Amino acid sequence: MSEPLPTTSSTGESIAYQPISGWAIVGLSVSGLFTLMVVTIAIVGWYQGMPVFFPIWTLGFAVAGTLLSYVGQRQIEKSENTRTGIKLARAGLWLGIVSGFGYFSFFYVTGWALETQANSFVMDEAEDSGFFPRIRKGQLDAAFRLTLPAQARPDDDAKLGELYDVPDAKDGAPGKLSQFKNGQLTRLFHQHLGGPETEITPKTLLEWHYDRRSYVVLRNYEIKTKELTAEVHVAVHSSEGDAAGQGRKWYVNMNKTYLVPNTLKLTPVGEGVFEARARARIWLPEWMSKFDKGASFLDIEKKELKEIDKTAWPRFPAQGMDRANFRELLYDTFARHDKGRIFFLQIFHRAERPDLDVGKWEWNQGKVRVFYQFQFSIPIERFGPPMVKVDALAALETRRELDLATFRESSPAIEWNLVSLTFSQATLVSQRGRP
């Protein structure tokens, strides 16, 4: 068997072995992996008819591949022909730059467009936008409409109540429309001091992503009134058109929209309002106790109950009894003098935290008017069960002007006038009970 011949150059010298740069190999591998990922999501997105996104941190693969390939290229250039693989290094370098820059541009431009569209939907009033301006104007039905996906919005706003304001059949909880109107977000825009004077400032975009055929944009907004400042976390979702020519529409997802904890701060005026509300909470039970002791409504208020009754009686929900009979019973009970006929149950409030005690109030020519929901019970027959549990809203107004900016716990006592009573619901119960 013949011996293998040694490898020689044309000059008779042996050719030295040149190892491939490891940096170049790794750089090309990482850049190639990211390029493959980008191509894959492009194909999947085209096939499914919807975009596919990687988290922005995945751009780190493109950056790493580019840097590793560059290191490999420099190593080869300085090796004085002891290393090879310059083509691999350059391929990895360009793959990393092109795929990384391409995906970054796609991600950034998409995010910028979504951020602009979502913010315009929230801030700019148009046919299908202007969530905050509509709340600021008190157009709560129109604002609520913008919390519904496009396909769930009725053609006529008059149908909103029929579809979304039906009380829960089991526990009588109010419908979604009523919950929205009385919710914490809408209460931030006070009926009197809010409105056009409320300032709304977009904060930095927090996040956007694509989920279940819908874009989701998360952002905080600062709400500023004469009473308070607070930040609200707003989740805006898109409704993508199912057919060609159908444009993208947006809606506010109220399940993921909330007051950011620990951001509510009362202004000096807000601190005065909080103190006024605290005193009204004490006054209302004391006022109700007078009936339990035998006083009539005429004795206390020097007027009949019907004169300040603001109830919408044609739509009043009287559960377990006739509406007209209940109204007659209610008026008669407040007009009588016998003791133990009206039992105060509770005020619906959260006095322990100012951020949960945001509610409707008005400043009427220097006098402060606050509103409280409360509950009491009355017997159907005199001195015995069954009982009727009644939900009501009281409007209380101070008898003198208040400088809310300086009104505090140490300020002199104030007196209240009962401006109106609005009865919202009556429920027949079998047991007579007192708190």
C-alpha positions in Angstrom: 0.0 0.0 0.0 1.4 3.4 -1.0 2.1 6.1 1.7 -0.1 9.3 1.6 1.6 12.2 0.0 2.2 15.3 2.2 0.2 18.4 1.3 2.5 21.0 -0.1 2.1 24.4 -1.7 3.4 25.2 -5.1 6.7 26.4 -3.5 7.1 23.1 -1.7 6.0 24.4 1.8 3.3 22.8 3.9 -0.1 24.6 4.1 -1.0 25.6 7.8 -4.4 24.6 9.2 -6.7 27.7 9.7 -9.5 27.0 12.3 -12.9 28.7 11.8 -13.6 31.5 14.3 -15.9 30.3 17.1 -17.3 33.8 17.5 -18.3 33.8 13.8 -20.1 30.5 14.1 -22.0 31.4 17.3 -22.9 34.9 15.9 -24.3 33.4 12.7 -26.2 30.8 14.6 -27.9 33.4 16.9 -28.6 35.8 14.1 -29.9 32.9 11.9 -32.2 31.8 14.8 -33.7 35.2 15.2 -34.1 35.5 11.4 -35.9 32.2 11.3 -38.2 33.3 14.1 -39.1 36.5 12.2 -39.8 34.6 9.0 -41.9 32.0 10.9 -44.2 34.6 12.5 -44.6 36.4 9.2 -45.7 33.2 7.5 -48.0 32.2 10.4 -49.5 35.7 10.5 -50.1 35.7 6.8 -51.7 32.2 7.0 -53.9 33.0 10.0 -54.9 36.4 8.8 -53.7 38.1 12.0 -50.4 39.5 13.2 -48.1 37.6 15.5 -45.7 39.4 17.8 -42.7 38.4 20.0 -42.0 40.3 23.1 -39.7 43.2 22.5 -37.0 41.6 24.6 -36.5 39.0 21.9 -34.6 41.7 19.9 -31.8 40.7 22.3 -31.2 37.7 20.0 -30.6 40.0 17.0 -28.4 42.3 19.0 -26.4 39.4 20.4 -26.0 37.8 17.0 -24.8 41.0 15.5 -22.3 41.7 18.3 -20.9 38.1 18.3 -20.5 38.2 14.5 -18.7 41.5 14.7 -16.4 40.1 17.4 -15.7 37.1 15.1 -15.0 39.4 12.1 -12.5 41.5 14.1 -10.8 38.3 15.4 -10.4 37.0 11.9 -9.1 40.3 10.6 -6.4 40.5 13.3 -5.4 36.9 13.2 -2.9 37.4 10.3 -4.5 34.5 8.4 -4.5 32.1 11.4 -8.3 32.2 11.5 -10.9 31.8 8.8 -14.7 32.2 8.6 -14.9 35.8 7.4 -17.9 35.1 5.2 -19.8 33.5 8.2 -19.1 36.5 10.3 -20.3 38.9 7.7 -23.4 36.8 7.1 -24.2 36.7 10.8 -23.6 40.5 11.0 -26.0 41.4 8.2 -28.6 38.8 9.2 -28.7 40.3 12.7 -28.8 43.9 11.5 -31.5 43.4 8.8 -33.8 41.0 10.8 -33.4 43.0 14.0 -33.9 46.4 12.5 -36.8 45.1 10.4 -38.6 43.6 13.4 -37.9 46.6 15.6 -39.3 48.9 12.9 -42.4 46.7 12.6 -42.9 46.5 16.3 -42.3 50.2 16.9 -44.4 51.5 14.1 -47.3 49.2 15.1 -47.0 50.3 18.7 -46.9 54.0 17.8 -50.0 53.6 15.6 -51.9 51.7 18.3 -50.9 54.2 21.0 -52.1 57.1 18.9 -55.4 55.4 17.9 -56.2 54.3 21.5 -55.3 57.7 23.0 -57.4 59.5 20.4 -60.3 57.2 21.1 -60.1 58.1 24.8 -59.4 61.8 24.5 -60.9 63.1 21.2 -64.6 63.3 20.8 -66.0 62.0 17.5 -68.7 59.6 16.3 -67.2 56.5 17.9 -64.7 58.0 20.4 -64.3 60.5 23.2 -64.7 58.4 26.3 -63.4 61.0 28.7 -65.0 64.1 27.1 -68.4 62.4 27.2 -68.0 61.6 30.9 -66.8 65.2 31.5 -70.0 66.5 29.7 -72.2 64.1 31.7 -73.1 62.1 28.6 -72.9 58.9 30.5 -75.1 56.8 28.2 -72.8 57.7 25.3 -69.7 57.1 27.4 -71.1 53.7 28.4 -71.6 52.8 24.8 -67.9 53.1 24.3 -67.3 50.4 26.9 -68.9 47.9 24.7 -67.3 46.0 21.8 -68.4 47.4 18.4 -70.5 44.3 17.6 -72.4 44.6 21.0 -73.4 48.2 20.6 -77.1 48.8 19.7 -78.0 51.0 16.8 -80.1 53.2 19.0 -78.8 54.5 22.4 -82.3 54.3 23.7 -81.9 50.5 23.7 -79.0 50.6 26.1 -81.2 50.5 29.1 -83.2 47.6 27.8 -80.1 45.6 27.1 -77.7 46.6 29.8 -79.6 48.0 32.7 -81.6 45.0 33.8 -81.2 44.2 37.5 -79.8 40.8 38.4 -82.7 38.4 38.9 -81.1 36.7 41.9 -79.9 39.5 44.1 -81.4 42.6 42.5 -77.9 44.1 41.7 -78.1 47.0 39.3 -77.4 46.4 35.6 -74.1 47.3 33.9 -75.3 50.8 32.8 -76.3 51.8 36.4 -73.0 50.3 37.7 -71.1 52.4 35.2 -73.0 55.6 36.0 -72.4 55.2 39.8 -69.0 53.7 39.5 -65.8 55.1 40.9 -64.4 56.3 37.6 -67.5 58.4 36.8 -67.7 59.7 40.3 -64.2 61.2 39.8 -65.9 63.7 37.4 -68.0 65.5 39.9 -71.3 66.9 38.8 -70.6 70.5 39.8 -66.9 71.0 40.2 -66.0 68.6 37.5 -67.4 68.8 34.0 -65.5 71.2 31.7 -63.1 72.1 34.5 -61.8 68.5 34.9 -58.3 68.2 33.5 -57.2 64.9 31.9 -53.6 64.3 31.1 -52.3 61.1 29.4 -49.3 59.5 31.1 -46.6 57.3 29.7 -47.8 54.2 27.7 -47.5 51.1 29.9 -47.9 48.3 27.5 -49.6 47.1 24.3 -50.0 43.5 23.0 -52.2 41.4 20.8 -54.5 38.9 22.4 -57.4 36.9 20.9 -57.8 38.9 17.7 -57.7 42.1 19.6 -55.1 44.8 20.3 -54.8 45.8 24.0 -53.3 49.2 25.0 -52.7 50.0 28.6 -52.1 53.5 29.8 -52.6 55.7 32.9 -54.4 59.0 32.8 -54.2 61.8 35.4 -57.6 63.2 36.5 -57.5 66.6 38.2 -60.5 68.4 39.6 -60.8 71.2 42.3 -61.3 68.4 44.8 -58.6 65.9 43.9 -56.0 64.4 41.6 -55.8 60.8 40.8 -54.4 58.4 38.2 -56.7 56.0 36.4 -55.4 52.8 34.7 -57.3 52.5 31.4 -57.4 49.3 29.3 -58.4 50.0 25.7 -59.2 47.0 23.4 -59.8 47.0 19.7 -62.6 45.4 17.8 -61.1 44.2 14.5 -63.4 44.0 11.4 -64.3 40.5 10.3 -64.9 41.4 6.7 -62.9 43.4 4.2 -63.5 47.2 4.5 -64.5 47.0 8.1 -62.3 49.4 10.1 -60.9 48.9 13.5 -62.9 50.3 16.5 -62.0 50.6 20.1 -63.7 50.2 23.5 -62.7 50.7 27.1 -62.6 47.4 29.0 -64.1 48.4 32.4 -63.2 45.1 34.0 -59.5 46.1 33.7 -59.9 49.9 34.2 -59.5 51.1 37.7 -58.2 53.9 40.0 -54.5 53.3 40.6 -53.9 52.6 44.3 -52.3 55.3 46.4 -52.5 58.0 43.7 -55.6 59.9 44.9 -54.7 63.1 46.7 -57.3 65.6 48.0 -56.8 69.2 47.4 -57.6 71.7 50.2 -61.1 72.0 48.8 -61.3 68.1 48.7 -60.4 67.9 52.4 -63.2 70.4 53.1 -65.7 68.3 51.1 -64.6 65.1 52.9 -65.2 66.8 56.3 -68.6 68.0 55.2 -69.5 64.5 54.1 -68.4 63.1 57.4 -70.7 65.5 59.3 -73.6 64.7 56.9 -73.2 61.0 57.7 -73.7 61.8 61.4 -76.7 64.1 60.8 -78.7 61.7 58.6 -79.2 58.9 61.2 -80.0 61.4 63.9 -82.6 62.9 61.6 -84.1 59.5 60.9 -84.3 58.6 64.6 -86.8 61.4 65.2 -89.4 59.4 63.3 -88.7 56.3 65.4 -89.5 58.5 68.5 -92.8 59.7 67.2 -92.2 62.9 65.2 -94.0 63.3 61.8 -92.4 64.6 58.7 -94.4 67.8 58.8 -93.2 68.4 62.4 -89.6 68.1 61.4 -89.4 69.7 58.0 -92.4 72.0 58.1 -93.6 70.5 54.8 -95.1 67.4 53.4 -93.0 64.5 52.1 -94.5 64.8 48.6 -93.1 68.3 48.3 -89.5 67.1 48.2 -90.1 63.6 46.8 -88.2 63.2 43.5 -89.0 59.6 42.9 -89.7 58.4 39.3 -92.8 56.5 40.5 -94.0 55.2 37.1 -90.8 53.1 37.0 -90.4 52.5 40.7 -89.5 48.8 41.5 -91.7 47.6 44.3 -90.9 43.9 44.9 -93.6 41.8 46.4 -96.2 44.6 46.5 -98.2 47.0 44.5 -96.4 50.3 43.6 -99.3 52.6 44.3 -100.1 50.9 47.6 -96.5 51.2 48.7 -96.4 54.9 47.8 -99.6 55.5 49.9 -98.1 53.4 52.8 -94.8 55.4 52.6 -96.5 58.8 52.8 -98.8 57.7 55.6 -96.0 56.3 57.6 -94.0 59.5 57.5 -97.1 61.6 58.3 -98.0 59.7 61.5 -96.8 60.3 65.0 -96.7 56.8 66.5 -93.3 55.6 67.8 -91.3 52.7 66.4 -92.7 52.9 62.9 -89.5 53.8 60.9 -86.3 51.9 61.5 -83.1 53.3 60.1 -80.8 50.6 58.8 -77.6 52.0 57.3 -75.9 54.5 55.1 -74.0 53.2 52.1 -70.5 54.8 52.4 -66.9 54.0 53.0 -65.8 56.7 55.4 -62.5 55.1 56.4 -60.8 55.9 53.1 -61.1 59.1 51.1 -60.4 57.4 47.8 -63.5 55.2 48.3 -65.7 58.1 49.4 -65.7 60.0 46.1 -69.3 60.8 45.2 -71.6 63.3 43.7 -71.8 66.7 45.4 -72.6 70.3 44.5 -71.6 73.7 45.5 -74.7 75.9 45.4 -73.9 79.6 45.9 -71.4 78.8 48.6 -73.5 76.1 50.2 -72.5 72.5 50.0 -74.9 69.8 48.9 -74.0 66.2 49.4 -75.9 63.0 48.5 -76.2 59.8 50.5 -77.8 56.5 49.7 -79.3 55.0 52.8 -81.8 52.2 53.8 -84.6 52.0 56.3 -87.6 49.7 56.9 -91.3 50.3 57.7 -94.1 47.9 58.7 -97.0 47.2 56.3 -99.4 46.9 59.3 -99.0 49.2 62.3 -96.8 47.8 65.1 -95.9 44.5 63.4 -94.5 42.6 60.5 -94.2 42.0 57.6 -91.7 44.8 56.8 -90.8 46.7 53.7 -87.1 47.5 53.2 -86.7 50.8 51.4 -83.6 52.2 49.5 -83.4 56.0 49.2 -81.1 58.8 48.2 -81.0 62.0 50.4 -79.8 65.3 49.2 -78.5 67.4 52.1 -77.5 71.1 51.9 -75.7 73.2 54.5 -77.8 76.2 55.8 -74.8 78.5 55.6 -72.0 79.1 53.1 -68.8 77.1 53.6 -65.3 77.9 52.6 -64.3 74.4 51.7 -60.6 75.3 51.3 -60.5 76.0 55.1 -63.3 73.8 56.4 -61.8 71.1 58.7 -62.6 69.0 61.7 -62.0 71.9 64.1 -64.4 74.2 62.2 -67.7 75.1 63.9 -70.8 72.9 63.7 -73.0 73.2 60.7 -76.7 72.6 60.2 -78.3 70.8 57.3 -81.5 71.1 55.2 -83.0 68.1 53.6 -83.4 69.2 50.0 -84.9 66.1 48.4 -85.6 62.4 48.9 -85.5 59.9 46.0 -86.8 56.4 46.7 -85.1 53.8 44.5 -86.5 50.4 45.6 -88.8 48.7 48.0 -88.6 45.1 49.0 -91.1 43.1 51.1 -89.4 41.1 53.8 -90.9 38.6 56.2 -89.1 39.4 59.4 -89.2 42.6 61.4 -85.7 43.7 62.2 -83.8 46.5 63.7 -80.0 47.2 63.4 
